[in-house]
Amino acid sequence: MSSFRPPQNLSARLKFETAEGVLHYELMEEQAHALGRAGRKVEAALAALRDHPGGEGRAEALRAAADAVWGYFVQREVMGLRNRADVIAQYGIPREVLVRLGAR
């Protein structure tokens, strides 16, 4: 009985991952988790802002929403995702939040 040997062109795909590949995968995984956490903060801050239609506490909710959105945008830019229009539409970010995202 002869032993099985995979074709040489497939052997590169069957090799164990290198340490660099494993590290790259873990870094990408952490970036995805960080983006998810930032997205949940945006959702919570925007919900809190909607709960304060006016009056006391509105300014603090607006500041918190602007901070959360700014952090989310920064996280996306670090990952190379620069198109904000889709995110603004997806989360329904109000204009009053967007105008507070100036240089920090």
Contacts in CASP RR format, 6 or more apart in sequence:
PFRMAT RR
TARGET T0000
AUTHOR 0000-0000-0000
METHOD contacts of the structure
MODEL  1
MSSFRPPQNLSARLKFETAEGVLHYELMEEQAHALGRAGRKVEAALAALR
DHPGGEGRAEALRAAADAVWGYFVQREVMGLRNRADVIAQYGIPREVLVR
LGAR
6 14 0 8 1.000
17 25 0 8 1.000
31 78 0 8 1.000
31 79 0 8 1.000
34 75 0 8 1.000
35 72 0 8 1.000
35 75 0 8 1.000
35 76 0 8 1.000
35 79 0 8 1.000
38 68 0 8 1.000
38 71 0 8 1.000
38 72 0 8 1.000
38 75 0 8 1.000
39 68 0 8 1.000
39 72 0 8 1.000
39 91 0 8 1.000
41 68 0 8 1.000
41 72 0 8 1.000
42 65 0 8 1.000
42 68 0 8 1.000
42 69 0 8 1.000
42 72 0 8 1.000
42 91 0 8 1.000
42 93 0 8 1.000
43 91 0 8 1.000
44 68 0 8 1.000
45 61 0 8 1.000
45 64 0 8 1.000
45 65 0 8 1.000
45 67 0 8 1.000
45 68 0 8 1.000
45 69 0 8 1.000
46 65 0 8 1.000
46 68 0 8 1.000
46 69 0 8 1.000
46 91 0 8 1.000
46 92 0 8 1.000
46 93 0 8 1.000
46 94 0 8 1.000
46 97 0 8 1.000
48 61 0 8 1.000
48 64 0 8 1.000
48 65 0 8 1.000
49 58 0 8 1.000
49 61 0 8 1.000
49 62 0 8 1.000
49 64 0 8 1.000
49 65 0 8 1.000
49 94 0 8 1.000
49 97 0 8 1.000
51 61 0 8 1.000
52 58 0 8 1.000
52 61 0 8 1.000
62 96 0 8 1.000
62 97 0 8 1.000
62 100 0 8 1.000
63 100 0 8 1.000
65 97 0 8 1.000
66 97 0 8 1.000
66 100 0 8 1.000
66 101 0 8 1.000
69 91 0 8 1.000
69 93 0 8 1.000
69 97 0 8 1.000
69 98 0 8 1.000
69 101 0 8 1.000
70 101 0 8 1.000
70 104 0 8 1.000
72 87 0 8 1.000
73 84 0 8 1.000
73 87 0 8 1.000
73 101 0 8 1.000
76 82 0 8 1.000
76 84 0 8 1.000
76 87 0 8 1.000
87 93 0 8 1.000
88 98 0 8 1.000
END
